[in-house]
């Protein structure tokens, strides 16, 4: 296995000794400057809530969103951001009108989002969903910014390039995903050699107790009804299929520098224990919190200090019991496909990510059945291995080239696509 960069809590803490981030909500002299990429999504909105409740511990240098000009303008005004960028060029006029009189500079297009990522800041929150977040998040990393990473597709699509750049820039990727953040905290300052197993938990999604036949016939509305988390549509569908957990295992492989054999998944319907670290001496540390994304967001924004937030508090007596079970690969084959891609390597995680995004989009548009998501992704991986499309990308540009090729192939294989074209 190639050597990968490890995210070491003790190294990161030392590097942050003189940075902002007030402990226990106390304001320090120099607020920490933040850029929020994906400001209009669920993570972006939670980030805004944390910043607004942090008693001046942060300033916002820029915000970026996808297509919703009105929502982006509202967040820019609320956070006092001097620059707002919309990824969709067609939304420029709407954004400019929505920001009229505010003094906020408006811009639109993919390059404008990269410009937002490069604004002078201490930390960039990478929360743009899907492969669209790869280029701007990488730009921030290359510029030496600390990145609070909420977009797992960055590492799934281009993990080696991201970790190589983090090492070259001397900067850090702080994990915002609740599972990786829990592991990050549970590891403490332990040496990686002392870690026997890292376990990520999955709620099981809305179909945990369903039969395979019922899952196969699930509608988008049923798949979007997650029992514990409020998220965007793409990640919610991934949670329903357990593909999200497979993507998170791939992310953990890169961000913690752990080989696949030391990564595990447990289904935990209460979503209280987010990650566990088993050590060589037989002890296990776990990261627990109420299912509220403000908890890991606050941890990353202020790291290594602690913010006093209004995030939901965990009441174990009210929860009553915690249960765990092994994932069922027969009913949730997407997780198996993702784990197989990680073990196979050769750029298959890049292929997997691209194919999954197109398959999820097709399901939400009612072009394929729910159980066809995993089969489409697996077929794309097999095809990419067969014709050489699958290869380990050494750069972000190579990863995005593979991504585009796979997307075109999967789109062309969708029902009715040949007739439409």
Secondary structure, DSSP 8 states (H G I E B T S, - for coil): --------HHHHHHHTTTS---GGG---SS-EEEEEETTTSHHHHHHHHHHHTSTTSEEEEEEEESS-HHHHHHHHHHHT-SEEEES-GGGHHHHHHHTTTTT-EEEESHHHHHHHHTSS-SEEEE---GGGGHHHHHHHHHTT-EEEE--THHHHHHHHHHHHHHHHHT--EEE-SHHHHHHHHHHTT--GGGEEEEEEEE--GGGTT--HHHHHT--HHHHT--SS----HHHHHHHHHTHHHHHHHHHHHHHHT--GGGEEEEE-TT--EEEEEEETTS-EEEEE--S-THHHHHHHHHTTS----------HHHH-----B---TTT-HHHHHHHHHHHH-TTHHHHHHHHHHHHHHHHHTTSS-TTHHHHHHHHHHHHHHHHT-----SSHHHHHHHHHHHHHHHHHTSTTHHHH-
